[in-house]
Amino acid sequence: MSTRGIVEPQEAVATVRRLLDSETFRRSPRSRDFLAYVCAETLAGRAEKLHERVVARRALHKGPDFDGRSDTSVRVQAHRVRSALRSYYADEGANDSIVVSLPRGSYVPDFTRSSHPRPVATSPTASTAVAVVRLGHADGAEDELASLLVARTAQRLAEMPDLFVVGPSHRAVTDVPTIASELGTHFVLEGSVVASEAGSSASLALYEGATGRLLWSGDGPATGRMANTFEAIDQFVTTAAAHLGDYAGLMLRHAVRAGGPGPDTSMAARLAFYRHIIHGGSETLLRARDALDRAVAEDPVAADLRAMRGFVLAAVILYAVVDTVESNLRLAAEDARLALREDPRSSLAHNTLAMVAVSRRDADLTRSHALRAVELAPCHPSTLFTAGAILMMIGDWGAGADLTRRSFALNPLHPAYQHANLAIERLLAGDLPGVLTEASIVDEGAFGWGPLCRAVALAGLGHPVEARREMDDALQFFPEGLDDPDSIFGDLLLTEAQIAHLDGMLEPLRQAYAAG
């Protein structure tokens, strides 16, 4: 046990008791039990016995056959305790004179004397940290509903990968920059409820922490009966969290534009990953790969960085950006498995393994991992979209399109290039107006699918000049497309009948070129 600043035993005991009685740890019984055990053993002088197997049996009540090589529950729970400690010291414990921490790679807590309140800006994702707060004062039903609103909002945002959520908390001060400074967050999300004779209405407002500038606001529907109000709040919060906290959501888009903390390799890699998700295309993909290579070299056990790198390596193969297929596939799979060892709930790692399985033409394994990703993150739009795209790659166009449409409904900010899959699905259905509707949104991030789908639809609808103009752009990506449809559609695992159908849809485009 480290006791920097000379923390006396009785002070340490009082500090632990205050932590265990806090709202933060009462909400997380398993984290509370874990922290209580490791602190008790450390204060009793038995810190040297706090190895993974001992902690598993005594704190998590695992059996004598526990094996840390296959069971990561101790490491995962330690990660959750560290997260809970950060949340506690960002809010309830902001003015505590003694700080308890659990160093990474250890189960022995540190007790450190702090001479002044400290901000929470210690997370590697501090520029994507958000405080969920209820400001001012409310009475009666409004107070109860406002507490429910911020609690559910914090919970939903915490389920979004790569967001660091502080709260929920109630703050008497209403100055946003002060709150952001105290809690060490980049964003402040305020929840409020207004009750009237007609019913109750919930509102959320997102502010930039440093300036207090309003970035977004949204209102839930007004409802009458209390049961309807609870249901409406939950639906409103789910949609708002997806819109704000997705990889392509408002907060991470803002973080990408802001540029992050400069020399921080880890944050720079995360921002490069988000930038690729937002914009698509080979250039952002390769930049994300290079940035993640550097970050993983510095921090090889960070589960999120491993999952991100595995994802971009698998994407590099699927989009034929590099030729070293097998070595990239092996590394992508290794990254995903290491990520899952540290965080078994990583939906991104499961989607990565699904992409690896696509490249290896294993449809059953592809489907299994893609559906597991959806199960783990059912309200995360980027997870739904990726799983949907993967299912389409193995020929399950109906299920894939359903997941894609669900992702768009949750996050209207979804990148334009992601409509390409629905344009292809409409091509297979022979719905030319539908193809044009979807493809009209697609930009250059879709590796040529936008202009190709627009060309096919325009030619089929009787607009040959416009079709040729679009196809001229598409031929940069598919140089043999008109003569060899398999060079375009061969990687989609289509049936012979589907290839023949698409070949027939290319015929009006061929005629447009033949007519000059």
C-alpha positions in Angstrom: 0.0 0.0 0.0 1.3 3.4 -1.0 0.5 6.1 1.6 1.8 9.2 0.0 1.4 12.2 2.4 1.4 9.9 5.5 -2.1 8.7 5.8 -2.7 7.3 9.3 -4.5 3.9 9.6 -7.6 5.4 11.3 -7.9 8.0 8.6 -7.7 5.3 5.9 -10.4 3.3 7.6 -12.7 6.3 7.8 -12.0 7.0 4.1 -12.9 3.5 3.1 -16.1 3.6 5.2 -17.1 6.9 3.5 -16.4 5.4 0.1 -18.5 2.3 0.8 -21.4 4.4 2.1 -21.3 6.7 -0.9 -24.1 6.7 -3.5 -21.6 5.8 -6.2 -20.7 2.5 -4.6 -24.2 1.7 -3.3 -25.3 1.7 -6.9 -22.6 -0.9 -7.7 -22.7 -3.7 -5.1 -20.1 -5.9 -6.9 -17.7 -2.9 -7.1 -18.4 -2.1 -3.4 -17.7 -5.7 -2.3 -14.5 -5.8 -4.4 -13.2 -2.5 -3.0 -14.1 -3.5 0.6 -12.2 -6.7 0.4 -9.0 -5.3 -1.2 -8.9 -2.3 1.2 -9.6 -4.5 4.3 -6.8 -6.9 3.3 -4.4 -4.1 2.7 -5.1 -2.3 6.0 -4.8 -5.6 7.8 -1.2 -5.9 6.4 -1.9 -8.7 3.9 -1.5 -6.7 0.7 1.1 -9.2 -0.6 -1.6 -11.9 -0.8 -3.8 -9.9 -3.1 -3.2 -11.9 -6.3 -5.8 -12.5 -8.9 -6.7 -16.0 -7.8 -7.2 -14.9 -4.1 -9.3 -11.9 -5.1 -11.4 -14.1 -7.4 -12.2 -16.5 -4.6 -12.6 -14.1 -1.7 -14.1 -11.0 -3.4 -16.0 -12.5 -6.3 -16.8 -15.9 -4.7 -15.3 -17.9 -7.5 -14.7 -21.7 -7.1 -11.4 -23.4 -6.5 -11.0 -24.2 -10.2 -10.8 -20.5 -11.1 -8.3 -19.9 -14.0 -7.4 -16.3 -14.8 -6.2 -17.3 -18.3 -9.8 -18.0 -19.4 -11.8 -16.0 -16.8 -11.2 -12.3 -16.9 -13.8 -11.4 -14.3 -11.3 -10.1 -11.7 -9.6 -7.8 -14.2 -13.0 -6.6 -15.5 -14.2 -5.9 -12.0 -11.0 -4.0 -11.1 -11.6 -1.8 -14.2 -15.1 -1.1 -13.0 -13.9 -0.2 -9.5 -11.3 2.3 -11.1 -14.1 3.8 -13.1 -16.4 4.1 -10.0 -13.5 5.7 -8.0 -13.1 8.3 -10.8 -16.8 9.1 -10.7 -16.8 9.3 -6.9 -14.0 11.8 -6.8 -15.5 13.8 -9.6 -18.7 14.3 -7.6 -19.4 13.2 -4.1 -15.7 13.0 -3.1 -14.5 16.1 -4.9 -13.4 17.7 -1.6 -12.1 14.6 0.2 -8.7 15.1 1.7 -7.6 11.5 1.2 -7.9 9.8 -2.2 -8.1 6.0 -2.8 -7.0 4.6 -6.1 -6.4 1.2 -7.6 -3.2 1.3 -9.7 -3.5 -0.4 -13.1 -2.2 -4.0 -13.0 -2.5 -4.3 -9.2 -5.2 -5.1 -6.7 -3.5 -3.2 -3.9 -5.1 0.2 -3.3 -3.2 3.4 -2.8 -4.1 6.0 -0.1 -3.0 9.5 -1.0 -3.4 12.7 0.9 -4.8 15.5 -1.2 -4.3 19.1 -0.1 -7.0 20.5 -2.4 -10.0 19.3 -4.5 -8.9 17.6 -7.6 -10.6 17.5 -11.0 -11.4 14.2 -12.7 -9.5 14.9 -15.9 -7.3 11.8 -15.4 -9.1 9.6 -17.9 -7.4 9.0 -21.2 -10.7 10.0 -22.8 -11.1 13.3 -20.9 -11.9 15.2 -24.1 -14.9 12.9 -24.5 -16.0 13.0 -20.9 -19.5 14.3 -20.1 -21.1 15.3 -16.8 -24.8 14.5 -16.5 -26.3 16.9 -14.0 -29.6 18.3 -12.7 -29.2 22.0 -12.0 -30.9 24.3 -9.5 -33.8 23.1 -7.4 -37.2 21.4 -8.0 -39.9 20.1 -5.7 -42.3 17.2 -5.6 -43.1 15.3 -8.8 -40.7 17.5 -10.8 -37.8 16.6 -8.5 -38.5 12.8 -8.7 -38.8 12.9 -12.5 -35.7 15.1 -12.9 -33.7 12.6 -10.8 -35.1 9.7 -12.9 -34.2 11.6 -16.1 -30.6 12.3 -15.2 -30.1 8.8 -13.8 -31.4 7.1 -16.9 -29.5 9.4 -19.1 -26.2 8.7 -17.3 -26.9 5.0 -17.5 -27.6 5.0 -21.2 -24.6 7.2 -22.0 -22.4 4.9 -19.9 -23.5 2.0 -22.2 -22.1 3.9 -25.2 -18.5 2.7 -25.9 -15.7 5.2 -25.4 -17.6 7.8 -23.4 -16.5 8.7 -19.9 -19.6 9.6 -17.9 -19.6 11.5 -14.6 -22.8 11.5 -12.6 -25.7 11.7 -12.3 -25.4 14.5 -9.8 -27.3 17.5 -8.6 -25.5 20.9 -8.7 -26.7 24.0 -7.0 -24.4 26.2 -9.1 -25.7 26.7 -12.6 -22.6 28.1 -14.3 -21.6 25.4 -16.9 -17.8 26.3 -17.1 -17.6 26.0 -13.3 -19.2 22.6 -13.3 -17.1 21.4 -16.1 -13.9 22.6 -14.4 -14.9 21.0 -11.1 -15.8 17.7 -12.6 -13.0 17.7 -15.3 -15.3 17.1 -18.3 -15.4 18.4 -21.8 -19.2 18.4 -21.9 -22.1 19.1 -19.5 -25.5 17.5 -20.1 -28.3 19.1 -18.2 -31.6 17.3 -17.5 -34.8 19.0 -16.4 -38.5 18.2 -16.1 -41.3 20.7 -16.2 -44.7 19.7 -14.8 -48.0 21.4 -15.8 -51.7 20.6 -15.7 -51.3 19.0 -19.2 -48.6 16.6 -18.0 -44.8 16.5 -17.6 -42.1 17.2 -20.2 -38.5 16.2 -20.0 -35.6 18.2 -21.6 -31.9 17.7 -22.1 -29.4 20.3 -23.1 -25.7 19.6 -24.0 -23.1 22.4 -23.4 -19.5 22.8 -24.2 -17.8 22.8 -20.8 -15.1 25.4 -21.4 -17.3 28.1 -22.9 -20.9 27.1 -21.7 -22.0 27.2 -25.4 -25.2 25.3 -26.1 -24.4 22.5 -28.6 -27.8 20.7 -28.6 -31.1 20.6 -26.9 -34.0 18.2 -27.1 -37.5 17.8 -25.5 -39.3 14.6 -24.8 -43.1 14.4 -25.4 -45.5 15.8 -22.8 -47.4 13.0 -21.0 -50.1 12.8 -18.5 -50.2 9.6 -16.4 -47.1 8.8 -14.3 -46.6 5.4 -15.9 -46.7 7.0 -19.3 -44.2 9.6 -18.2 -41.6 6.9 -17.1 -42.0 5.1 -20.4 -41.7 8.3 -22.4 -38.6 9.4 -20.5 -36.9 6.1 -21.1 -37.7 6.2 -24.8 -36.5 9.8 -25.0 -33.3 9.1 -23.2 -32.5 6.1 -25.3 -32.8 8.1 -28.5 -30.9 11.1 -27.1 -28.0 9.0 -25.8 -27.6 7.3 -29.2 -27.7 10.6 -31.0 -25.2 12.2 -28.7 -22.9 9.3 -27.7 -22.5 7.2 -30.9 -19.1 7.0 -32.6 -20.6 9.3 -35.2 -22.7 11.2 -32.6 -22.7 14.8 -31.8 -20.2 14.6 -28.9 -17.5 12.6 -30.7 -18.0 14.7 -33.8 -17.3 17.8 -31.7 -14.2 16.1 -30.2 -12.9 15.3 -33.6 -13.3 18.9 -34.8 -11.7 20.2 -31.6 -8.7 18.0 -32.3 -8.0 16.5 -28.9 -5.1 16.9 -26.5 -2.2 17.3 -29.0 0.7 15.0 -28.1 -1.5 12.4 -26.2 -0.9 9.3 -28.4 -3.8 7.4 -27.0 -6.4 10.1 -27.5 -5.0 11.0 -31.0 -5.6 7.3 -32.0 -9.1 7.4 -30.7 -9.9 10.6 -32.5 -8.4 9.1 -35.7 -10.7 6.1 -35.3 -13.8 8.3 -34.8 -12.8 10.4 -37.8 -12.8 7.3 -40.0 -16.2 6.2 -38.7 -17.5 9.7 -39.5 -16.0 10.2 -42.9 -15.2 6.7 -44.3 -12.8 6.2 -47.2 -9.3 4.6 -47.5 -7.3 7.7 -46.4 -8.9 8.0 -43.0 -8.8 4.2 -42.6 -5.0 4.1 -43.1 -4.4 7.1 -40.9 -6.5 5.4 -38.1 -4.4 2.3 -38.5 -1.1 4.1 -38.2 -2.3 6.1 -35.2 -3.6 3.0 -33.5 -0.3 1.1 -34.2 1.5 3.8 -32.2 -1.0 3.9 -29.4 -1.1 0.1 -29.0 2.7 0.0 -28.9 2.6 2.4 -25.9 -0.4 0.7 -24.1 -0.7 -2.9 -25.3 -3.3 -3.9 -22.8 -5.9 -1.1 -23.5 -9.0 -3.1 -24.5 -10.6 -0.3 -26.5 -7.4 0.6 -28.5 -7.0 -3.1 -29.3 -10.6 -3.4 -30.5 -10.2 -0.3 -32.6 -7.0 -1.4 -34.2 -8.5 -4.9 -34.9 -11.5 -3.3 -36.5 -9.5 -1.0 -38.9 -7.1 -3.9 -39.8 -10.1 -6.1 -40.7 -11.6 -3.2 -42.7 -8.4 -2.6 -44.5 -8.7 -6.2 -45.9 -12.4 -6.0 -46.7 -12.0 -2.8 -48.7 -8.8 -4.2 -50.4 -6.7 -1.2 -49.2 -3.6 -3.5 -48.7 -2.4 -6.7 -50.1 -1.0 -8.4 -46.9 -4.3 -10.2 -46.2 -3.4 -13.1 -43.9 -1.0 -11.3 -41.6 -3.5 -8.5 -41.1 -6.3 -10.9 -40.5 -4.3 -12.7 -37.8 -3.4 -9.5 -36.1 -7.0 -8.2 -36.3 -8.3 -11.5 -34.7 -5.6 -11.3 -32.0 -6.4 -7.7 -31.2 -10.1 -8.6 -30.9 -9.5 -11.6 -28.6 -7.2 -9.6 -26.4 -9.8 -6.8 -26.1 -12.4 -9.4 -25.1 -10.1 -10.9 -22.5 -10.0 -7.5 -20.8 -13.6 -6.4 -21.7 -15.9 -9.3 -22.5 -18.6 -6.8 -23.4 -16.8 -5.2 -26.2 -19.2 -5.1 -29.1 -16.5 -3.6 -31.3 -14.3 -6.6 -30.8 -17.2 -9.0 -31.7 -17.8 -7.0 -34.9 -14.1 -7.2 -35.6 -14.2 -11.0 -35.3 -17.2 -11.0 -37.6 -15.3 -9.0 -40.2 -12.4 -11.5 -40.0 -14.9 -14.3 -40.5 -16.3 -12.6 -43.6 -12.8 -12.5 -45.1 -12.5 -16.2 -44.4 -15.9 -17.0 -45.9 -17.2 -18.4 -42.6 -20.9 -17.3 -42.7 -21.9 -19.1 -39.4 -19.1 -17.5 -37.4 -19.8 -14.1 -39.0 -23.4 -14.2 -38.1 -22.6 -15.4 -34.5 -20.2 -12.5 -33.8 -22.3 -9.9 -35.5 -25.5 -10.8 -33.5 -23.5 -11.0 -30.3 -22.3 -7.4 -30.9 -25.9 -6.3 -31.4 -26.9 -8.1 -28.2 -24.2 -6.3 -26.2 -24.9 -2.8 -27.6 -28.5 -2.8 -28.8 -28.8 1.0 -28.7 -25.4 2.0 -30.2 -26.0 3.0 -33.8 -22.5 2.3 -35.1 -22.6 -1.2 -33.7 -25.9 -1.8 -35.3 -24.8 -0.4 -38.6 -21.6 -2.4 -38.7 -23.3 -5.6 -37.8 -25.9 -4.9 -40.5 -23.3 -4.3 -43.1 -21.5 -7.5 -42.1 -24.7 -9.5 -42.4 -25.2 -8.1 -45.9 -21.7 -9.2 -46.8 -22.7 -12.8 -46.2 -26.0 -12.4 -48.1 -28.4 -11.8 -45.3 -29.7 -8.6 -46.9 -33.0 -8.5 -45.0 -31.6 -8.7 -41.5 -28.7 -6.4 -42.4 -31.0 -3.8 -43.8 -33.2 -3.9 -40.7 -30.2 -3.3 -38.5 -29.0 -0.5 -40.7 -32.4 1.3 -40.6 -32.5 0.9 -36.8 -29.1 2.6 -36.6 -30.3 5.5 -38.8 -33.4 5.9 -36.7 -31.3 6.1 -33.5 -28.7 8.6 -34.9 -29.8 10.9 -37.7 -26.2 12.1 -37.9 -25.1 8.8 -39.3 -22.4 9.4 -42.0 -23.7 9.8 -45.6 -21.4 7.0 -46.9 -23.3 4.5 -44.8 -26.4 4.7 -47.0 -24.5 2.8 -49.7 -25.5 -0.6 -48.2 -29.2 0.3 -48.4 -28.7 1.5 -52.0 -27.2 -1.9 -52.9 -30.1 -3.7 -51.1 -32.6 -1.7 -53.1 -30.6 -2.7 -56.3 -31.1 -6.3 -55.4 -34.8 -5.6 -54.9 -35.1 -3.9 -58.3 -36.3 -0.7 -56.7 -34.7 2.0 -58.9 -36.4 5.0 -57.2 -35.3 3.5 -53.8 -31.7 3.1 -55.1 -31.6 6.7 -56.2 -33.1 7.9 -52.9 -30.4 6.1 -50.8 -27.5 6.7 -53.2 -28.3 10.4 -53.5 -27.1 10.7 -49.9 -23.9 8.7 -50.4 -20.6 10.6 -50.5 -17.0 9.7 -51.5 -16.4 7.8 -48.3 -18.2 4.7 -49.7 -15.4 3.5 -52.0 -17.3 4.3 -55.3 -20.6 2.7 -54.4 -22.4 6.0 -54.4 -21.7 7.0 -58.0 -22.1 3.4 -59.2 -25.6 3.0 -57.7 -26.7 6.5 -58.9 -25.4 5.6 -62.4 -27.4 2.4 -62.5 -30.6 4.0 -61.2 -30.4 7.0 -63.5 -29.8 4.9 -66.6 -32.7 2.6 -65.7 -34.9 5.6 -65.1 -34.1 7.1 -68.5 -31.4 9.7 -67.8 -28.4 8.4 -69.8 -26.3 11.6 -69.8 -26.5 12.0 -66.0 -25.9 8.2 -65.7 -22.7 8.4 -67.7 -21.4 11.3 -65.6 -21.8 9.3 -62.4 -20.4 6.2 -64.0 -17.2 8.1 -65.1 -16.6 8.7 -61.3 -17.4 5.1 -60.4 -15.0 3.7 -63.0 -12.1 5.1 -60.9 -13.0 2.4 -58.4 -14.4 -0.3 -60.7 -12.4 0.1 -63.9 -13.7 -3.2 -65.4 -17.2 -2.7 -64.0 -19.3 -2.5 -67.2 -17.6 -5.5 -68.8 -17.3 -7.7 -65.7 -20.0 -7.3 -63.1 -18.2 -9.8 -60.9 -15.4 -7.3 -60.5 -17.9 -5.1 -58.8 -20.2 -7.5 -56.9 -17.9 -10.5 -56.5 -17.0 -9.8 -52.9 -20.7 -9.5 -51.8 -21.2 -13.3 -51.6 -24.2 -13.1 -53.9 -26.0 -16.0 -55.5 -25.7 -16.6 -59.3 -29.3 -15.4 -59.7 -28.5 -12.2 -57.9 -25.4 -11.6 -60.0 -27.4 -12.2 -63.1 -30.1 -9.8 -61.8 -27.5 -7.0 -61.2 -25.9 -7.7 -64.6 -29.2 -7.1 -66.2 -29.6 -3.8 -64.3 -26.2 -2.7 -65.8 -27.6 -3.1 -69.4 -29.2 0.3 -69.7 -25.9 1.8 -68.5 -24.0 -0.1 -71.2 -26.5 1.2 -73.8 -26.0 4.8 -72.5 -22.2 4.4 -73.2 -22.8 2.7 -76.6 -25.0 5.6 -77.7 -22.2 8.0 -77.0 
